[in-house]
Amino acid sequence: MNRYHGRVVAITGAAQGLGLAMATRFAAEGATVALADVNEQALANAARTIADAHDVKLRTDVVDVTDSAQVNAWIAGVTTGLGRLDVLVNNAGIIRDNRVEDITDDDWHAVIDVSLTGGFHCARAAFGPMKHQGYGRIVSFSSMSWRGNFGQTNYVAAKAGIVGMTRTLALEGARHGITANAIAPGLIETPMLASMNGPARDKLTNKIPMRHTGRPEDIAEAAAFLASEAAGYITGIVLDVDGGISIGSSIR
């Protein structure tokens, strides 16, 4: 497919994991991709990997999404340098898990600032250019944890906030041709999941109705659909990509 020929897609947290998988997928469909991350070396490696596989135009920028000035400069550079901005993927996020009484102020603010405030900075910066062109897609990343998860007060608050923000962006963007949707991944094969030890990982996997974890490509597929023209009448939703774990447990 070549759904994104002539489109410009900007992705945060694009240097590895889900971000890299999505950047690769959009590039495979002809998009010009603007990759942003805080890790300069990983960003360069990611761009090289994509360029080796696909003959598309790429842009890389070291961006700290918690810094609104950096985000504004990045979005302005993308729209000026590439001519437009069609899709924003808010993917940057971190975890600092702990029981509520052991979460420090720094751990609280770090997670909220990257996952929620960073997403807000990017959406706010992208809204103007998208309104001007009368077209835009904003895909932000929540998590299956947004409904509540033990030991993740900060992360859950951030990911639940993404859901609320997405629904409001959908309302404000609808009359301007802008859709806003969120993806809530389940257990996906990423570096974050790879750090989990065997017994804990097996316990979680056994709770998935499909009995296996997902692949980054599963998330990239979902993002490529929600950001496409074909999804133009879908806005304000949270798409669970989790093998059915969000449905709840069965007595069987």
ABEGO torsion letter per residue (X at the ends): XAAABGBBBBBBGAABEAAAAAAAAAAAAGBBBBBBBABAAAAAAAAAAAAAABBBBBBBBBBBAABAAAAAAAAAAAAAAAGBBABBBBABBBBBBBBAAABBAAAAAAAAAAAAAAAAAAAAAAAAAAAAAGBBBBBBBBBAAAAEBBGAAAAAAAAAAAAAAAAAAAAAAAAAGBBBBBBBBBBBBBAAAAABBAAAAAAAAAABAAGBBBBAAAAAAAAAAAABAAAAABBGBBBBBAGGAAAEBBAX
